[in-house]
Each structure stands twice: as C-alpha cells, then as structure tokens.
Amino acid sequence: MATTTSITASAALKLLDLRLKSTSAILTSAMGEFTAPSQQEIAILRGGGIVELYRIMEDLPEDDEDEEEEEEEGRVRLKLVTRVETRSVLRCLSVVRLSGGKRDVLAVGADGGCFTVLDFEGGKGKVLHCPAFGKTGECFLLSFTTFSF
C-alpha cells in the first residue's frame, strides 16, 4: 500500500529570509539631523539594500589637574541608532529637509527607478512616501525590517 501525504493550510511551509553575515561595502553616505534637531548623524547605504543610521557621539576627556597645559581633545565615536534591511537593490540616497521641518528625511533610490522617503523619528525607520512604479504597480521598499539599537 502506498501512503500519500498532503499539505494542509495549517501545516503550510513557512520560509525565513535571514542573512548570516551582512555586507560591509559602503555604497554611499549622507550626513544630516534625522532623529532629532541638532543631533548630527550619518546615514550609510550598504550593498544588499541595507540603510544604517549612526549618531556622532563625542566623549569629553576627564579633568586631570596635572595636564592642564595640553589641549583638551574629546574622543569621537559612532553609535548605531537603527538599521533598515530592504529586499531590494538600493543605488542612491540623499538628505531632504521638508519645508517647515526641524529634522531631515532620507530619499532613497532603488534599482528599478522607485524612490522612497524614509523618516527616522524616534530612531525607527518609517516610510513616508513610496509611489507605485512600473507595470506591476509595486514598490519594493515597502517590505523592510527595522532593527533599533
């Protein structure tokens, strides 16, 4: 006797798209005030459709009474604020300040010609504008995953 198996709706196959190692090549970058006014941040576009937002942090040196004559230099470091992984090929990004706004937004261009405006208010990526484009009427930047740190 032969046994047959059938896949029901409750036992459907679920796939997980996960990259084990992210790309390290930086395609382009832009500097602006994305999360809050007067917070200098750098937006980095990496290969594989990844947008990362870094905040520029300056650590002030500790006060040493013996070394007062030397110039005080702080240590500058970058802190990862958020990371947005898209399922598309991104080509360019630009900083845009909307009229009357106190923060900047990020305009990202994809390989298919679609362009999306991302807002990073509160440290999380949010799509402000993503027009339908092409014959299918889809914009591939709508499906993204945000990682906040």
N, C-alpha and C positions, 0 to 999 in steps of 0.2 A: 504494500500500500504506500502510496506517495502522500506525503503531507504537504499542504500548501500553507503559506503564511501571507497574510495581508496586512498592510499598514493602515491603521485607522486614524481618524483625525486626532485622537487623544495621544497616540504614540507617534506623531509626526517627527521627522528628523529636524533637529534644530542645529544651525551652524553658528559658530562663533568666529568672527574675524579678529584675530589678535596678532600683532606684530611682536616677535620676541625681542628684536633689537631695533630701535628707531634709527633713522638715517641721521648722520652727523653733518652732512654737507649743507651749508647755508647758501640759499639762492640769492636772497636779498634781505635787507633790513630797513627799518624806518624808526625814527625817534619822535615821541610825542607825549602827550598827557592823556592817557587812555582811561585810567580808573578814577582819578581824582585830579582837581586843578592843582597846579604846581607840584606834581609828582612826575619826575622825569622817568620815562620808561622806553624800552626798546622792544619793538615787535620784530620777530625774526621769522622768515619764511624758509622752511626746510624742505628738502626733497621728500616726496611721498605724501604731500598735501598736509603738512603739519605747520601750524602757526603757533609760536610761543611768545609769551609776553614776559619780559624781565623788568624788574624795578631796579633803578640805580640807587644803591644804598652807600652812604658814606659814614664810616666809623670814625669818631673823633678820638684822637690819641689821649691816653691817660696823662694827667698832670704829674710831671716829675719836677721837683724843685731844683734838682741838680742840673737839668738840661734846659734851662730857660733860654739860653742864647741860641739854641738851634731852632730852625724853622719848624713850626708845627705842621705836620702833614698827616692827613687822615688816610685811612685805607678805604679804597673804593671797591665795592663788590657788587655782583649782580644776583638778585634773588628772583627765582622763577615764581611768577604770580599765577599764571594759568597756561594751559596747553590745549589747543584745539586740533583734533585729528579729523580730517575730512576724508572722504572716499573719492577724491578727485585729484587731478594734476593741476597744481596751482603754479602760475607763472610770474605774477607781479603783485605788489602791494603798494599802497600809497596812503598817506595820512591826510584826513579831511577834517576840517572844523566846520560844523554846521552853523549857520547864521544864528547868533544869539546863544550859542552853546559855550560852556566853560571847559569842556573836555573835547578830546579828539576822537574820531571814529576811524576805522581802518577799512579801506576799499581794497578788496582782493579780487584779482582777475584769474579766471580758470583757463584751462587749455582749450575748451570748447567755445570760448568767447563770452561766457557768462561772467557777470561781475556781481559781487556781493558786498554789502556794507555790514561790518561786524562792530558791535558795541561791547565794551568790556566793563560796563558799570558794575561795581561790586566785585570785580575780579573774575566774573564769569562771562564767557562769550555768548552773545545773543545776536541773532540775525535780524537786522533792521530792514534790509531791502534785498530781495533776491528775485529778479524778474524771470518769468518763464522765457525760455530761449530755445530756438531751433525747432525742428519738425516735431519732436516729441513733446515739447512744452514743459520740459523738466529743467530744473537747476540742481546740479549735483551737490552743491554746498549745503543744501538743507539737511542732509544727513551727516551730522558731525557729533563727535563726542568731546566733552569738555572735562578736563582734569584740573581741579583747583588745588593749589598747594599753600 
